[in-house]
Amino acid sequence: MEFTELSDYPISAGTLTEWLPSAPFDGGSSPWFDDPRPASYVHEARLRQAARTTGPEHGSWLGIAFEIAGQLDSAALARALNEWIDRHEALRSHASISPTTGEVSRHTIDTGRVRVAARSHGYRSSGAQNHADLAQLFDGCTSPLSWPSYAFATLVPPGPDDRFTVFLAADHAIIDGLSVVIVAQEIEALYRQARDGVGADLFPVGSYVDFGARERDGAAELDPGHPVVELWRSTLDQCGGALPEFPLDLGDADPGPVPQSGVSAWALDADGADAFTLACRKLGHSFFAGTLACLGIVGAELAGEPRFEAVTPMHTRNDPRLAASVGWYVGLGPICFDVRGARSFGELAARAQEQIAAAKPAARYPYERVSEVLTTAARPRFVVSYMDLRFVPAATQWQQWNARALRSKQYEHDVHIWVNRTPRGVNIAARYPDTHEAAANVRRYLGRLRNLMEEVVGTGTCGLPDHITR
């Protein structure tokens, strides 16, 4: 599945309908109850960031678009969406910040109290108009400061009623990249159940709200001498008090909010991905370690960098009940290793594998808590993410469903790279500042990465520049 912006998804003419959740009073009683469970660290950080900004950079949402075969049955879809909201407690809970004390509090709704209602825009003869309406809906209805911080939409194209498209966008505070890719299978299964009586057979899931409380308890043990804090301190020291940055020139940061640009491309097909994995395993290392080794070579070749330095997200779904739970289950870990002095691709992959192993325990603790202990405001500037999505339920149907993960526009002077392995192959996407230098250098960087991965596929290894093997 590709991760792109909404503007990169083909949106046709047709009938656009918004599906908006609400929590009506029942018999005069409020559906909300006071909930003492705290927000996760990353959720609170997102709340505070949103409270500080009022411009376009306020938004930070993730979403998905996918097609369902057959004519839209509105009653069945409403039931499916209601059941999906009941299934995931994060969608029925709201954390807010007091404008006077700055304290965070939570209120939650019991199952069965949220109802999704349809509001049709009618038929639009222009796909561009439907895109504009979707963008306005998602940008306007996904603030973490209000509930709901998510919205659905459907698009029924002109012509025979043989399929329709479902859209979802939700603020990043309550959803992550893995949550996004499970949406299509779950809603499609619940829709078939409501329409045809076919059991959805979804596994029970745990609650992101419960996870946030447990995370707080675990993070309380962090102190300045904790090994995870020491690891981050060392990373900050190596990078001059900041976190790693992209090794090539990104141009000057614009003084105002300018949306980033992005790129998405298929780097390897399924056979190529298998061959790359086999080459890495023969050397005793993982697909991700091999990819990082290639990135280290790219930085050495194009920028003369003697080290590879980045931050990587890692999931924190360490309880099986959280495997399909909607929430922001992501921690961060630093990946920093010497490229200079390596004599082979295998040696570089070994260095990368060692850093992946070191980053895993770090990612179990929220970076927001680490930054409190270290009293630093340093934020990630170069992020490399890897997800193996081949075994996500219904992953083999994503291409048939025209499924694509979506992200909102971002306004930072940073670079994020996503390497996603799917049944179709390996997709590499990136977002970067909208400057001439960034566009040229990020594309050159990713192009060389693809070349090196193809070399590994063909030969089982790849060459290293002379100046790093000395």
N, C-alpha and C positions, 0 to 999 in steps of 0.2 A: 504494500500500500504506500502510495506517495503521500508526503506531507507538503502541502502547498497552501498558498493563500486562496481565498474565495475567488479572486479574479482569474485564477488559472483553471477553475473548474468550468466545464462547458454548461452554460445555463441558457435554456431555450425560451422561446415564447411559450405562453400557456397560462393556466390558472394557478396563481400563487395564493396559498392560505397559511396564515400564522396559526400556531397552536400554542396557546399561552396558559401556563399553570396559574391557579389561584387557590386560595384556602378560605372558602366561604364560612361564615358563622353558621352553626347548626343549632337551631332552637335557641338562638340568642347567646350561645356559649362560644368563646373564642377557641379556635383550633390550636392555638399556640400555648405551650407550657414553658416555664422557666427551666433551663437545662444547665446544671452546674459544670458540665464537662467543658474543659478549655479547648480553644482552637489549637491545632497543630502549630508548630513554630513557623512553618512556611506559609500557612494560611494567615496567621497574624501579620507576618511581614507583608504579605500581599495586601491585606486590609489597610495597613498603615501607609504603604506606598500609594494606594489608590486615593486615600484621604488627603494626601499632599498634592495631588495633581488634578487639574480640571480640564486640561487640554486634550488633544487626541491621544497623547501618550498615556492617558488614564486607563485605557482598555488593554486587556491582555486575556484573550479567550482562545480556546481550542474547540474544534468541532469536527463534524464529519458530514459527508454527503454520500448517499447510496440509493440505489434503485430497488424497488420491489415490483415483482411481476404481477400483472393483473390490474383490473380497475380498482381505483381507490374506494374502499368501504370506510366512510368517515366514522361511523359508529364503532366499527371494529378497531380503527386506529386510535380513537379516543380511549377505548378500554385498554388497549395495549400500552399507551403512554402512561395512563394512570397506574397500571400495574408495575411498569418499569420504575416510576417514581417511588412507589411503595417499596420496591425491592432495594433501593439504594438510599440509606438514611441521609447521606450528604445532600441530597436533593430536597429534603424536607426539613432542613435545619439552617439556621441563619446566625452567624456571629456578627456582632456590631461593635463599634467603638464609641464610647461616650465622648461627646464633644467638649465636655467640661473636665472630666477626670482622666480621659485617655484610656480607661479600663475597657477590656473586651468582655462582653457577655454573650450568652447564647440563648436562643429560643428554638424550640423544635416542634414539629407537628407529628401526631400519631399517624399510622397507616390508615388509609381509607378516607382521609380528610382533604387531600389535594385533588382538584379536578381540572382537567385540561379542556379549554374551550377554543373553538375554531373561529377565526375572523378572516374572511376571504377578501382578497384584493380584486377578485374578479379576473377575467381573462386579459392578459397583456399581449399585445402583438409584437412586443420587443423583448428579446432576451436581455438587452441592456437595462431596460426598466426593471425587470425582475431582479437582476443583479443589484441594482441600486436599492431596491426595496429590501432585499435580504441583508445587504451591508448595513443599512440603516437600522433594521431590526436587531441584528446581532450586536452592533456597536452600542445600541441604546438600551438593550435588555440584559446585558451581561456584566453589570458592575457588581463587585463583591459587597458594595455598601448597601445594596437593597436585595430584597427577595421578591420573586425568584431571580437568580443571577444566571438564568439559562432560558432558552427559547427554542421551539421547534418550528419547522415550516415544511410544507409539501408543495411540489410543483407538478401539475398534471399537464403534459405537453399536448399540443394540438394533434389531431389525427386519432387513430384507433386507441382505445383505452387499454393498452397492453402492458403498461408499466407507469410508475410515477416515482418521483425522487423525494426522499426524506432528508431534511437538513436538521442538524442540531448544533448549537453553539453554547458553550458554558464558560464562565469565568475560570481562569486557571486555578483559583483558590480551591475549587472543588473537583478538578478533573486534571488528569495527566495524559501523556501520550499513549500509555497502555490502556487506560480507561477508554479513550476515544476509539481504539480499534475493536473493542468488544461490543460497542454500541450496536452496530449493524446486525450482528447475529442475534443479540438479545431482543431488539425491537422487532426484527423480522419474525422470530420465533413466537413472540407474544402476539403479534398481529395475526399470524396463521392460526394460533390457538383461538383468538377472539373471532376470527372470520370463519374458520373451517372446523373448529373443535379439535384440532390436532394438538396434543400436549406439547408445551414448550420445552419441558424437561430441562430446566435450568437448575444448576447446582445452587444451593443456598450460599449466601455471601455474608461476610462480616461488615462491620460499620466503620467508615472513615472517622466518624465522630468518636467512637471508642478508641480508635488508633491514636488520635490526637492526644487523648488523656494518657495513654500508656507511653507515648513518646515523651511527654513532659516528665513523667516519672523517671524514665531511663536517662534523659539528658541532664537530670539534676546532679548526676555524679561527675560531670565534667568540671575539672578545675585546671589551673595553669600547668600542672604537672602530668595531666592525663596524656597517654601516648597519642591519642587522636589530635589533641590540641598541639602537641609537639610537632606532629606531622604537618599540620597547617602552618604553624609558626615557621618551620623550616622552608616551606614553599614560599611564604611571604618574604622571608629573608632573601631567598635566592632571586626573587623577582623585584627587589627594591621596595618592598612594602606593599606591593600590589599583587594581584593574581595574574597568571600568565596571559599574554596577549598574542594575537595572531602575528606570525613572524614576518609578514610582508606589509608594505605600506598600504594604509587604508585611506589616505588623504586626510584633509583637515576636517575636524568635526564641525558641523554646521551649528551656528548659535541658536537656531530655532528648531522646533520639532519637524523633522523631515523623515517620512516613512522609509524604512529600509527596502532594498531590492532583494531578490531571491532567485534561486536556480534549483531545478530538480532534474535529475537524469538517471537512467538505468545504466549502471556501470558493468554489471555482469548478469548473464542469464542464469537460469537455475543450474545448468551443467557447469558453467564457469564458477558459480558459487561453491558447488560441491568440490570442484577441482582445487579451488583456493583453500578450502577447509582441509582437504586431504594433504595438501602440501604443508600446511601449518602443523597438522597433527603428526606428520612424519618427523617433524622437528621437535615434537613434544609440546606444541603450543596451540592456542585457540585462534579462531577466526579473528576475534577482536585484537589479539596481540599481534597477529600478522598485519592487520590494517594499521595499527599504531606504528609498527616498524616501518611500513611504507610511508606513513606521514612523517616520521623522523627523517627518512631519506629525502623526501620532498623539501622539507625545511632546510636541510643541509645543502641540497643542490641549488635551490632558488634563492635562499637568503643567507647561506653560509652559517646557519645556526648550528652550534656544537651540541645542543640539547633539544629534546622535544619537551615542550611544556604546555599543558592544557588542563582543563577541569572536565571531568566526565560525570554525567548523571548515572545513578544506579538505583534500581527499584528497592523499596523497603517493604515489600510484600512478603514478609518472612513467615506469616501464618497462612496455611493453605486456604483458610476461609476468606482471605483478602485477594486471592488470585484474580477474581473477576469483579472485585468491588470498585465502585466509582469513587475516586478521591485523588489527592495529589501525593502519591506514595513514592517520592523521589528524594534521595539524598545525593550529596556531591562528594567526590573524592578527587584529589590532585593526582595527575599522571605526569611525572617528570623523570626523564632518564637521559643519560649521556648517549649521544650518537657517535661522537668522536672516539676513535680507537676500536670501533667494532670491525671485525674482519669478515663478517658474513651476515646475510639476511637472518639466518637462524639465531645468531648471537644478539642481534637487535630485537628479535621477537622474544627472546628469553628475558631481556631487560624490560621490555614492555609487559610481559606476563608477570614479572615480579612486582611491577608497579600496580598492575590491576589487583593483585592479591593484597597489596598494602592499602589500596584505596577502598576495598570492600568494607572493612570495619569502620573506616572513617565515614562512609556514606550512611552508616546506621545511625549516626548522630547528626542532627540538623545543623547545617552550616551557620544558620542564624544564631544558634546557641554558642557555637564555637567563636563567632565574631564578637559576641558579648564578652566571653571570657578573655579574648585577646584585645578587646576594646579597639577593634578595627572596623572601618567602614568599607574595606576593599570588597568589590563585587566581581563576579565572574566576567571575563572579557573575551575569552576564547574557550568555547565549549564544544567537545566532541562526544556525541551520543551514539551508542550502538544498541539496537534491539533486534533480537531474533524473533520474528513474528510468524514463523512458519507453522507453529502449532497452536496458534490462537484459534478458537472454534470458528469454523466457516472460512478460514483464511483462503482456502482453495477456491472460494466463490467470489472473492473480492473483485476479480477482473470482470466476471459476469455481471456483478452488481454495479459496476462502475463506481466502486467505493474509493473514496479518497479522504484522508485526514486533512483538516483545514486549520489554519492558524490566523490570528489577527495580525494587522500591521504592527511593527515595532519601530521604535524611534531611538534606539541606543547606538552608540559608536562601538559595536562589538561584532563578533562573528560566531555564529552557531552552525555546526555541521551535524547532520543526522545521517548515520549509516544504518539502513534498515534492510534486514534480510527477510525476504518473503518467499512464498512458493514460486513466484515468477522469477526471482533473482534478487539482485542487490540494487536498491535505490539509494542514491546519495543526494541529499538536499542541503541547502545552505541559505542563510540570510546574512546580509552584510550591509554596511552603510551605503547610501545611494550617492557614491562618488565615482568618478571615472577610475581613480586608482584602485578602489576596492573592487569594483566590477572586474577590472582586468586581472588583478592579482588573485582574487579568490577563484575565478574561473581557471586561471593558469595553474593554481595550486591543485584544484580538484582534477583538472585534466591530467596533470602529471601523476596524481594518485591513481587514477584509472589506468594509465599506462603501466605503472608498476604492478598493480594487481593483475593485469592481463599477462605481464611477464611471468609472474609467479604461477599463474594458471598454465602457461605454456611450458615452463621449464622447471617448476618446483622451487625456484629461488629467483632473486633479482640482483643485479649488480649494484655495487656501492661506489660512490665517487671516490677518487683516489685521495682527496684531501681529508676524508674522515677515517680512512683505514690506516693512515700513517701513525 
